[in-house]
Amino acid sequence: MAHVLIAGGGIGGLAAAIAVAHRGHRVTVLERRDEFTELGAGIQLAPNAFAALDRLGAGAAVRDRAVFIDELRLMDGTTDEPINAMPLTDAYRTRFGNPYAVVHRTDLYQPLLDACRALPGVTLRTGSGLAAYEQDGTSVEAVLTTGEHVAGDALLGADGIRSTVRQQLLGDGEPRVSGHTIYRSVIPMDRVPHELRSNAVTLWAGPKWHFVHYPISGGRYLNLAATRDDGATEAVAGQPAERAHVLAQFPELGTVAARLLRLGEDWKCWVLCDRDPVDVWVDGRVALVGDAAHPMLQYAAQGACMALEDAVFLGDLLDCPADSIPRRLLRYNTARRDRTAKAQLVAREMGRQVYHPAGVAAKERNATISAMSETDLYYTVDWLHGARDCVRV
């Protein structure tokens, strides 16, 4: 039995803890904050996420909290005209083996946290921020900001886009600022007029902006997320935004989308960041997981899904004695890097080619996507949503 340290107690870190503990190893999760909690609002879970969650034993609990969506809708945000919609019911679920759902982030996080707490081999530590790591050929130590050293046989850096583990391992500096600002609000569904409600993820695409909304928390709330390609140059996370400021960012919105945007209250904003794909995210007994390894923009709705895949894949590979861990981590890196890199780059391109084009480019986008059949749409996402083999070694 090995002792695996995990830096970061977010979705990826907890999922990795479950997967590794299921292989009989002892796990210590080192969380820098004073409690295990998840910030944010809505999150989308494609079938590949549920394939991973089922392997972790958390699929049923997440399904109990999820809203199962009927379709993904792409609308012209300036004219209110539909461009196309991908059905997500019977044919989709048969093809991809699982549903497409939306949840509040806590409705994904809490089942993972509960599963960790139920496992006797998992120790959850708060106030344990990582400052550095040290290793030799047989072990690794997490050096905490308090000065404490915690020894283990492996260290998984699941500490997010500004990962301390990554900075020591790769030294590649700050994340790439996308120049896109996203404004988020969650409102009670009873404030939404009935004619504006739908069991869908609806995306309104406009010139250098887009607006997404969908139900969460069992349909009790509506998640609103409006993004502007405004050339922002500094990272911002969770900063309050005045309602009047948010509305002023989207003057071209059509009538229906504008009605929905005006419902938002208590807006907060983030400047979206990602990183370029890298070939190597392993150093001996240390490896990166989730956003620490391959942070991506939200536009493919796959950040959490990729972290869950990472966790399950690692769990399978670490079904081994402690002296085999470095070789197994290299196998993990090799097996996961091409798929996650493609997801990173596709997410960027979706923002440019699908969500934000203007003028002639927008008309060409509308013509191309509106001509796609249901089969065409499924084929386009098949590599991503249908990749159930990506959660098995």
N, C-alpha and C positions, 0 to 999 in steps of 0.2 A: 504493500500500500504506500502510495506517495502522498506528500502534503503539497497541495497546489494553492498558491496565493493568487488572489484576483484583486487587482486595483480597480475600484469603481463598482458601485452598487446600483447601476442603472439597469435597463432592460437587458442589455448584452451581458453584463457582469453576472446578474442573477441567473440568467439562462445558462451561462457557462458553468456556474456553480452547481446547478441541478444536474447538468449532463455529466460533469466530472464526478460528482458524488455518486451518481448511479453506477459508476464503474468501480465503486468501492474505495475511492480515494478520500482522504480528509481534505477539506476545503476551508480556507479562511478568506472572507470577503472584506476588503479594506475600503471603507467609504469615508471620504473626507468630511462630509456634512455630519451634522449632529443627529440626523435621523434618516432612515431609509424611506424615501418618498420620491415621487416622480412629478415634475412640473410639466406644464403644457396643456394642450386641449385635445383635439381629435387626432386620430391616427387611423390609417387604412391598412387592412390586413388581407393580402392576396392569398390564394390557396397554398402557395409555397410556405407562407408563415404558419398556416394551420398544420401542414405536414410536419414542420419542426415542432410546433407546440404539442402535437399529439405524441411525438417521440419523447418529449419532456414530461408527459403526463399532465400537462396543464391545458390541453385543448378543450376539454369539457367545461372547465371553469371559465375560460375566456368566451366560449360559445354562449354560456349562460348570460353573459353581460353584453354581448355584441348585438349590433343591428345588422341583419343580413340584407344587403343592398340588392335591388332588382336590376339596376343598370348604371353604367357610367355614361353620362351625357356630356357631349361637347357642344356648346352653343356659341353663336356669334354674339359677343357681349355688347356690340354697338347696335345691332339690329333686332335682337331678341329672337333671331331665327335659329332653329336647330341645324347643326351640321351633321351629326351622326350620334348614335348611341349603341353601346355594346351591352347586350342582355347578359345578365349574370345569374339567371335562374337555372332551369333544368339542364339545358344543353351544355351550358358553361360548367356547371358543377359535375356533370358526367364526364366531360372532357378532361377537366383539371383535377378531379378527385376531391375537391373541397369547395366551400363557398367563398365568396368575397364579402368581407364585413368591415364595418367601421366601429370604433370604440373610443371612449375617452381614454387617454393614456393610462390613467389609474386603473381602468378596467382590464388592461393588459398587465400592468405592473403588479397589482395586488395579488393575482393568482400566482405569479412567479415568486413573489415575496413569501406568500403563505407556503408554497412548496419548499422553499429553502428552510423556513422555520420548522417544517415538519421532518426534515432530514437530520438525523443525529450527527452526521459527519460534517455538517456545514456550520461554521461559526461566522456570525455577522458582527462586524466591529464598526462602530461609528467614530467620528473624530480621529480618523486614522488616514490622513492625507499622505500621499507618497511624495517624497522629495527626490529619491534616486533608487537605483538598485545596484547591487554588487553580486558577482557570481564567480565561481571557479568551475572546475570541471565536474563537480559532484553535487553542487547545491547553489541556491540563489538566496539573497537576502533583500527584503524590501526595507529601505531606509525611510522611516516616516518623518514627517515635518517636526514631530516631537523629539526626534533623535533616537527613538527606539528602533531596533533592528528585529525584523520578523523573518525567521528562516523557513525555507521550503525547498521543494524539489523542482518547482516551476513557478513562473510568474506570468500571469495573463494580464496584459494591459487593456482593460475595458473602460478606460477613463476618458473617453469622449474625444471630440474633435481637437481639443487643446491638451491632449494627452501628455502627461509628464513622462510616462514610459516611452512614448514615441519620440519625444524630444531628445532623450538620451540615446535611444536606439538609432534614430535617423538624423536628428539634428536639422530638420527641414523648416524650422521657423514657424511663423504664424500661418493660420489657414488662409486660403485664397478668398478674398471678399468678392462676392459675385456682382455687386452693384445693384442688387434687388432687395427692396424692403418689403417685408410681409407684415400685415396688420391682422391681428386675430381677436375674435370676440366669440363668446358663447352666451346664447340667450335662451330663456325658457321657450319651449315649443308653443305654449299657449299664447305667446305674444305674436306668433306667426299666423297671418291669415290662412284659412284653409286652402284657398286657391293657390297659395305659394308653397304648400307642403308637398313633398314627394319622397318616396323611399329610394332615393338615388343620390349618387355623388354627381353634382352638377358643376361643370366648369364653364364659365363665361370668358371667352378669349377676346382680347382687344389689343390695340396698338401699344406695345410695350407695357402691358399689364394683363392680369387675369384675376378672376374672382371665383372661389370654390366654396360650396356649402353642402353640408350633409347632416343627417340626424345622428346623435350619439346618446349614450346613457339610456338605452332602451327606448329611444325616441322622445325622451323628456326634454331634450335640449337640441338646439341647432348650432352646429359649429360653422363659423364664418371665417374665411381666410382670404384676404385680398392682397395681391402682390403687385408692386410697381417697379419697373425697371427704371430706377431714378438715378443711377450712377453713384449710389452711396459708396463711400470709400473707407468708412470705419465700421467695425463690427459693433453691433448693438444687440442686446439680449433682454427681452422682457421689459422694455421701457414703456411707460404709459404714453398714450397718444390721444390727443383731444379728438372728439368725434368730428368736429368741424374740419380739422386737419385731414382726417382720413377721407371724409366725403370729398374734399377738394382735390384729392389725388386721382379721382376717377370721374372726371366730368363727362367723359364720352359714354358712360354706361347707358345701355338701353333702359326702357321703362321698367321692365320686370326686375332686372338685376338691381337697378337703383332702389327699388322699393325694399328689396331684401337687405341691401347694404345699409340703408337708413335705419334698420331695426337694431343694428349693432350698438352696444354700449360697453363702457369700461375697456376700450381698446388697448392693446399692447402691441409693440412692434419689435421686430427682429430684423437685422440685416443678414441675409443668408450667406453662408460660407461653405466651402468644400475644400478639397485638396486634389491635386493631380494623382492619378494612380501610381503606385510604386510596385516594383517587382519583389522586394524583400521586406518583410515585416517581422522577421524572426532573428533573434540573437542568442544562440546557445539554448538556454533554458527559459528564455523570455520570448513571448509572442504577443502580438496585438490582436484585438477582437473588435468587431463592429466599427463604430465611428472612429475609433483610434487607428484602425487599419485602413479603412476605405470610406471616409465621410463623403456623403453625396447630397446634392440638392434634393428637395422634396418632390420634384416634378415627376418622378417615376413611382413615388409612394413606396419605396423599397428599403429605406434605411433600417427600420426595425426588422423587416423581413430578413435582410442580409445578416444582421446580427444574430438572429435566431438560428439561421442556417449555420453560421460560424460555430455557434455553441454546440449544436448537435453533432456537427462534423468533428469538433474537437473531442467531445465525449467519446465518440467511437474510436478515434485514433489513440486516445490516452487510456485505452483498455490494455495497459502494458505496465511492466515494472519501471521503477524510477530511472534506471540507467538507460532505458530506451527513449526517454522523453525528448531529448534534443532531436533525434532522428524523426520522431513522430511529428514534432512541431514543424520541421522542414517539409514533411509530406503535406501537412495542413496548408502551409503557405503556398506550395506548388499547386495543390488541388483547387484552392479558392481564389487565387489572384486574378485569373482571366475573367471569371464570371463576375466578380465584384468590380473589376476595372470597367468591364462593359456596362454594368449598371450605373457606375459613376458618370461615364461619358454620355450614355443615353439620356440620363436625367438632365445633363446640361443641354443637350441638343433639343430635348422636348421643350425646354423653355424658349429656345431660339426659334425653332421651326414650327412648333405647334401652338404654344400659348401666347407668344408675343409678337408675331409678325404684323406688319402694317401695309396698307395700300395694296399693290399688285400681289405681293407675297401672301397677304391674308386671303385674297380672292383665290389664289392658287391652292392654298391650304384648304380652304372650304371645298373647292371642287374635287381635290384629290381624296379627302377623307369622306366626303359625302357619297362618293362613288364606291366606297368599300362595303362589301357584303358582311354579314355576320361571320361567315367563314373566314373572310379576309382579316377581320378584326381579331378573331381568335388566333389565327396564324401569327399575327404580329406580336402578340404577347405570349405565345406558346413557350418560348425559351425561358421566360421569366416566371410566369404564373404556374406553368405546368411542370416545373423541374423538380419533381419529387425525389429523383435520384440524388439531388444535391444535398440531401440530409442523410445520406448513407455513404460510407467509405467504399 
